[in-house]
């Protein structure tokens, strides 16, 4: 399933501009680009979320 930028922004509760910034600077979810279209795979969004699960706010990871 491929999602548009606006769909992913709503899903993550962030702005479309934030996703666009992440695409140019890195740090966001993986995306697919063909011609001028940018799409996100649902499994990549799920992975992006899963990788950010934390149990505390400490910067030190065990």
PESUL-V770670 format. One record per pair of residues at least 24 apart in sequence whose ideal C-beta (glycine too) atoms are under 7 Angstrom apart, sorted by the first residue. I is the first residue (numbers start at 1). GAP is how many residues later the second one is. If there is no record, write none. Layout:
BEGIN
I:GAP + I:GAP
END
This chain:
BEGIN
1:41 + 2:30 + 2:37 + 2:38 + 2:39 + 3:36 + 3:37 + 3:39 + 3:42 + 4:35 + 5:33 + 8:32 + 8:37 + 11:34
END
